[in-house]
Amino acid sequence: MERRLTFSKVVIYFVVANVALITLLPFLIVLAGSFTSERDLITKGISLWPGTFSTDGYTFLFQNSNSIITGYRVTIFVAVVGTTLSLCLTASLAYSISIKTLKLRNVISFLTYFTMLFSGGMVAWYITMARTLGLRDSIWALILPMMINPFYVMLMRTYFRGLPDSLRESALIDGASEFRILIQIALPLAKPIIATVTLFYMLAYWNDWYHALFLIDNRELIPLQFNLYRITSNLTYLSSTSDMAQSMGQYVMLPTQGVRMATVILTIGPIVFIYPFIQKHFVKGILIGSVKG
């Protein structure tokens, strides 16, 4: 059957294309700014095309390339291992509290939801992580504190509740255990919500620098985000020192703006390539996981 291109479809395609261009525009501007000289960024501002091409921002960041490479290695390990463990535990908990015959289902659901509203505070959190669990200067300090997000648990639970009860009952009659039902029936049917939660967890682990600030002193365990945060903070201090030197007649232009934009490109670049593989499930997972139930 031949599809006809109507006026309404043309309008829809035009609107969608413009929205896509608008969302892509900030990334292109930052990318161009990262390759623009500091003088042009200060005098002319940011444009879609570098005025005076310069790699000063990237050169400054890679002065200590070993720390950047180490940061990438740590961040990739934390993102992959953390996302895998988080997904397994979140799916297991969500499936458990979605079973209507589970006796403590309401109690577990309440305790899970309660943590979304209240916490023990920063001091209690630090004592638990550093002293009770002994996570200081451990790679697990970047994984365990974020292993289960109660919001994602509720999202997956809502999705599992939308699955037909007859599937689980038929599997139980055939002698399947709950674990087998989860692995072979529930999870294959939950690809949209799994893709959604995977992206959320991956972004959380990839962008995390907060836990490294409190729990990591070992340079070999510093993730990329915290490493770049330290570099930009030091650059801000050097920039203020440069301003003082300028007042005394000694001027050194540091690539402050260029480094910040280069930092954005280095941090979001790798994670952007993951999205196309799961984007077809993303919207469906969000809608079904939050509406059904």
Secondary structure, DSSP 8 states (H G I E B T S, - for coil): ------HHHHHHHHHHHHHHHHHHHHHHHHHHHHTB-HHHHHHT---SS-SSB--HHHHHHGGGHHHHHHHHHHHHHHHHHHHHHHHHHHHHHHHHHH-TT-TTHHHHHHHHHHHHH----HHHHHHIIIIIS--TTSGGGGTGGGS--HHHHHHHHHHHHTS-HHHHHHHHHTT--HHHHIIIIIHHHTHHHHHHHHHHHHHHHHH--HHHHHH---GGG--HHHHHHHHHHHHHHHHHHHHHHHHTT------HHHHHHHHHHHHHHHHHTTHHHHHHHHHHHHHHHHH--
